[in-house]
Amino acid sequence: MTGTTQDDYTDVYARRVRGMTTSEIRALFAVASRPEVVSLAGGSPYIAALPLDAVGEMLGRLGSEHGAVSLQYGIGQGTVDLRERICEVMALSGIHGASPDDVVVTVGGQQALDLLARLFLDPGDVVLAEGPSYVGALGVFQAAQAQVHHVPMDDEGLIPAALEEAIAAVARSGRRAKFLYTIPTFQNPAGVTLSEERREQVLDICERAGLLVVEDDPYGMLSFEGDAPLPLRARRREGVFYVSTFSKTFAPGLRVGWILAPHAVREKLVMMSEANVLCPSAFAQAAVTQYLTTMPWREQVKSYREIYRERRDALLTAMRDLMPAGTTWTNPTGGLFVWVTLPEGLDSKAMMPRAIAARVAYVPGTGFYADGTGTGNMRLNFSFSSPERLREGVRRLSGVMEQELAMRAVFGAAAGHPHHRRRGNAAADAPGPDLA
């Protein structure tokens, strides 16, 4: 029947499909991409800052001069040339001595997370993750039928004592936590960075508990104030799986990421990747290899840092000038995001239609919690829009918030919101693991 929404395949879907939900971010893309909407929603890098003419010439040469190889099938692990370049990139972040044999090239960082979930998670297993956490990772763990339990953060990142309690609570419940998923540097969505002292504490806690660590590090090179702390993988080799991508430092459209895995696991990851995609794109790998080999990519990363620092400052200044009293936010020293806590009682998800009507978009905080909490929060991105557009976006958003507060004053409201925090406190009072 034309126009029906009935799904005639419900009875034959796999069980894992039943709990799948649409990403909060993907659902916004169609609206946020309209030119009249100021988008503070996505996590897109500012690709226009690349030397696009030079990149275009490079890609043309790949096709015309090396097309017989770059347009052919490849190997499941990824090309040796690219894996060697990846080791050089990781060395700049402090990960020295990595072998190309232990690198598995993936279709972006997202496939890397999917492979690790397929490798380690059985239905009902527990994943520990920061609260809030990356929405794409939560979708991967949900598809694997794992249960995500959030560990709270504060200005210094994941709280070690809360991690110990989460591990103990999972054990008391009779379940097994397979790994800790963490974005320790310029975290998405909170923007905070795990402190030096806590990095060692977190690794010690996981080692004592026999808990694997999946370190997601897409933003580590995008520091605005000196070098970022050494990755967890630079401190420990065993039990730490390092995931990264070229999406934030080169081009997300090429979909090239990687996993640095303990040697014993590498072959299993390759087999799972071959079953999943056969092989990553040879053309995309050749493009990244050529970019890293022939173009001044380190200078390009510095340029991104300067652009994003300016835009972060523009966003934070606009928020200080325009946001209603009671609004608080984090102060990132790198990356792409600011995490906002709304004034008492405002609901970021309920407020979204009014924001779109005012031609401004953000991501409600609910998308970053497996249990749907986070209504009192939103994530704002500053990498994509110009400083002028960022200020205009904040002006529109603050107007929506003021209207919501005025309506509450007139019509009354329920009790105050449970997620209110002090200015600058990233997530000190974020919901902890619910293991009942």
N, C-alpha and C positions, 0 to 999 in steps of 0.2 A: 504494500500500500504506500503510495507516495506521501512523504512527510512524516511517516511513523518513526518513533524513537524506540520501538520495541527491538530488543536484541534476541534474535532467534537462536543464537549460539551459546546461550548461557549454560545450558546443561552439559556442554562438551568442553568448556574451558577447563584448563588445569587449575588446581586449587590455588596455585601461587598468584593467579590473576585476580582472584576475588577481592583482595585488599588493595589493589593498585589504584592510585588516585592521580589526578592531573597535577603536575608541578605548578606551584603558585607563580613561579616566574614565567614558565612557558605560556601559561594562560594569559599573561599580561602582554606578551610580545606584540600581538596583533594591534592592540590599542596603543601601546607605548611607542610603536614605530610611526604613528601618524605625525606628520610634521608640526601640527599645531599643539601637540602634547610635549611638555618638557619631561623627559624621562629621567628619573632618578632611580630607575628600577633595575636595569640589567647590570651585567658585569663585563661589558664589552670594552676592550682596550681601544685606544685612539689610533686606529689603523692609518688615518690620514697623515700621521706624523712620520710614517715610513717613507723612504725615497721610492715612491711607487713607480716612477719611470724606470729606475734602475732595477727594481724587483721585476717589473714587467719584461724588461730585456733579458734578465736572467732566466725567467720562466720560458721565454721564447726560445732561447738557446738550448734549454733542456729538451724541448720538444724536437727542434730541428737537428741538433747535433748529437743528442744522446737518446732520442726517442725509442730506438730499438731496445734499449735497456730500461729506461725510466717508465715506459708505457707497457712493460711486460710484467708477468707475475714475479713475485719476489719470494723470500723465505720468511717463515713464520716469526723468527726472532727479530727480524729487521736487518738491514745491511750492516756490514762490518764498518764501513766508512762512517755511517751515522752514529753507531754505538761508540766508536772512538771519539767522535766530536762530543757526544754526550758526556763522556768521562772527563773531557777537558772543561766542559761547562760546569759540571759538578765540582771539579777541583777549585774553581773560582769561588764557590760557596763554602769551601772547607772540607769537602769530601775527597780526600786524597787516596790514591792507591786502588780505586775501583777498577775492576777488570771489565772490558767490553763483553767478555763471556757471560758476565752476570747481569747484563742489561737486556731487557726485553722491550722492544719498541711496541707501542700500542697506538690505537686510534684515539688519540687524545688522552687526557688524564681520566676521563670517564670510563673508557674501556679498561684501564689499569685497575680501577676500583672494582669493576664488574668481575674481572678475572680473579682478583683476590677473594671476592665474596664467593665465587663459584668454587674456588680451591679450598676454602676453609669453613664455610658456613653450611651447616645442616639446618633444616627447619626447626625452629625453637631455640637455636643457639642465641646467645646474647652478645651484642656489640656494645661496648662502652664508647661514648662519643661526647664531646663537649656540648654543653647546652648554652646557647644555640649552636647548630652545626650546619654544614653545607647541604643544601637541599638536594643536590644531585647524588650525594653519598647516601642520604636517607632513602632516596628512591631505590638505589641499588640494594641496600640492605633489606628493604621491604620486599623487593622482588625475590630475594633469596629466602624469604619467610623467616628472617631473623628478627629478634626483638632488640630495639635500640633503647638503652637506658642512658640518660644524659647525666653528665658530671658538671657541676657548676663551675663558673669562672669568675674572676674579678679582674682588676686592672692589670694584674701580672699573669693572666692566662689561667689555665687549668689549675684548680686547687688540689695540691697533693693529698691533703687529709681527706678531702671528699672522694678522691679516686680510691684511696685505701678502703674507705667505708663502702663504696660502690662494689668493689671486688668482694669484700666480705659479705655484703648483703646478697649478692648473686649466689655465692657459695651456700649461704644459709637457706636460700630458696630451693636448693637442690638442682640448680641449673649451672651451665658452664659459660663463662665469658671467653670467647675465642681471641678477641683482640681489642686493643684500644685504637680507635680512629681519631686522629688529631691533626689539626692544621696549626702548628705551634707558632708560625711566623705570619703576622698580619692577617689574623684569622678571618675567615669568611663564615658568618656575616659580621662578627663583633668588631673586627679591626684591631684587636689586642694582640700582644706578643708575649709568649711564655718567657719568663725571666730566666737568666742564666742559672741561678740557683735552683729554680724549679725544674729545669730541664734534667739535671742530674737526679733530682729527687724522683721525678716521674719515671725515669729509666730504671732506677733502683727498685721502685715499687713494682713495676711490671716484671722485672727480672725475678724478684723474689716470688711473685705470684705465678710465674710461668706464663705470663700474658704477652702475646705478640703485640707489636706496635706497627700500625700503618701510618706513616708520616706523609701527609699530603702537603707539598711545598710549591705551589704554583706562583707564589708572590714574593719569595725570598729575595730575589734580585731587585725588587722595587722598593728599596729603602730610601727614605727621605732624610734621615739623620744618621749618617755614617753607615758602617756595615751592620747587617742583621746578625743576630747571634748564630753561632754554628748550628747547623741542623742536628737533629737527634742522631741521624745516621753517621755523622762525622764523629760522634762520641762512642757509639756502639755499633758493631757489625752484626752480631748474631741477634736474631729475633726482631730486627727492625727492617721493614719494607719501605723503601723510599720511592715516592711517586711524584712525578713532576710533568711539565708540559711546556711546549713552545707557544701555547695559545696566548699567554700574557706578555711574552717578550718578543714574539715575532708575529705570527698570524694564526688566529683560531680557526680560520677556514680550511687550513691544511690538515687539521686534526692529527697532530703528531705529539705523542707523549711517551712516557717510559716508566718502567719499574726497575729499580736496582734491588735485586733480591739476594738473600743468602744462596750460595752456590747450589746447595742440595735441592733447592726448590725451583731453580731456573728452568729445568727441562719440563717440569709439570706445567709451568706457566706457558711455555712455548706450545705444548700440546693443546692446552685449553684455548690459546689464541688461534691456533690452526683450526680447531673445531668451530670456533666462533666466527672468524673472518677470513680464514685460509691464510692470508698474509696482509700486513698493512700496505697501504698504497706505496708502490715503488716510486711513483712520480712525486708524491708529497715528501717522502724521505729524501729523494734527490734534491728537491727544492730547499729543504732545511739544511742539508749538507752543504750545498753550494752557497747558501746564505752565510753559514758559519765559516766557510772556508775563504770566500772571496769578498765579502762585504764587511764594513766596519760595525759589526753588530754590537760590540761593547759600547761604542759611542752612542749607538741607537738606544741602548738600555739607559745610559746616562740621560739622554734626551727625554725618554719616558719619565724618568724620575723627576726631572725638573718640571715637566708639564703636569704631572700628577700632583706634585707638591703644591704648585700654584693653584690647581683646581681644588685640592683638599682645603687649602687656606681660604679660598673663595667661599666654599661651602660652609666651613666652620664660622667664618666672619658673618655670612648671611644668617646663619642660625642664631648666632649671638645677638644680632641686630633685630631679628624679626620673629623668632619663635616665641610662642606664648609662655608665660611664667609656668614653672613646673615641668617643662620639657628638659630632659637631660640626654647626653650623648657621649660616645667614646671619642678619643682623640688619637687616631691612628698615626703611627710613625712610618707607615708604608702601606702598600697594597692599594685597594680600590674602594673600600667601604667604610661607612660610619653606621653605627648601631644606635638607634634612637629609642629612648623610653618616653612615652607620651605622658601628659598630665593625667592625674587621677581620673579614672573612669572612662577615658577614651578607648575605643576599640579600633585598631588599625584595619581589621578586615571589614567591619561594618562601615567604616568611613570611606572605603575605597571607591564606591560608586560616586560619591560626592567629589572626591578628588579627581576622578576621571572627567566628571562634568566641568570641573574647574581647569581641565587640561594640564594635569600634572599626575605623574605615576611614580609609585614606590612599590616595594615588596612588603606585604604584611608579615609580621614576625611569626605568625603561625606556621609558615612554610619551613621554618628552620628548627622545628621541634617535632619529634616523631609522635608525640601525644596531642598535638594540636594546641598546646599552650603558646604563649607569646602574643596574645591579642593586644597587650599593652606596649608592643614594640614594632618598629619598622626598620628595614635596611635601606640606606640611601647610597647610591653610587656616585662618585665624582669624577671618574676617569673619562667618560665619553663626551659630556657636554662642556661647552666653553664656560669660563667664569661668569660671563654675563647671563648665560642661560641658567646656570646653577642658581644664581641669585634670584632670577625670575621664578624658577621652580620653587625655591624656598618661600618666596612671597606668596605664590599661589597656595602652596601647602599650608603655610601658617594661617592664611585666610580661611581655609577649610576648617582647620583646627579651632580657630576662634569662633566660627559659626557653631561647631559642635559643642564647644564649651558654653556658648550663649544659650543654645537649646537646652542643655542640661540644667542651666541655672533657672530657666523659665519653667520647664516641665518636670524637673526633678530627675533623680537618677538612683541607681542601685548603690550599694556600698562601694567605697573606694576600691580602686584597682589593686590587685595583689602584687603587681610587678613593679611598683614605683621604686626608683633608686635615686641615690644622690648623683648630682652632676659629675660626669667623668668616671663613674664607677661602672665598669663594663658589664658585669653580670653577677655581682656579688650575691644577689638574692635570686638568681635564676633557679627555676625548679630543679631539685635534685632528683636522683634516680628513684622512680616509683617501682618498688619491687614487691608490692603486695600480691 
